[in-house]
């Protein structure tokens, strides 16, 4: 979500700077970059080492409240994200949001969308292990399987902007597209790389599904994940 669907990373970084400064410390750009895409529990630990004298839960709540406040004033959509979501919705593709942000922020972003694009949310406060661990993506696949038992990770594509997110998606077994934003990502032949979602269509996602080497030629459907998202179509072949 953060960095792929919405450009909220500047909001997070501003909140981190303010929190560290309030505790008499200094927060560098390099330190902020270390937290992009990480779980909030991991981020809280880094901030404690930077001098924030609060419990992890207090840090998470403080940062989230500041970002939610800014999102309520202005949702900074990433180019092409809403357009692609709208296409997927129009073609009956099931979507789920998979993010390390917690429920309050994720629900604010989803509520700002014009249609119910996401079937469900997997957020950082609903998993035991945050990204780069694959738990969040595996949980999304399991939830999709409740309505579609034939679904496997081989029907899925994840779109991610950060190194932890890309690592989580790839470790889960889903096809992965990196869309670097705040932090550059090294080239990797094991995944695709897009510069932006702008101009991307369902057809682009169909091609990713079709390229899976172990798919039979007549495979009937595809599943796609949007950073933070996994989707299922009835007829992406």
Helices and strands as residue ranges (DSSP letters): H 9-22, H 29-34, H 40-49, H 56-73, H 81-90, E 94-98, H 103-111, E 120-122, G 124-126, H 135-145, G 153-155, E 157-160, H 163-172, E 175-178, E 192-193, H 202-210, E 223-226, E 229-232
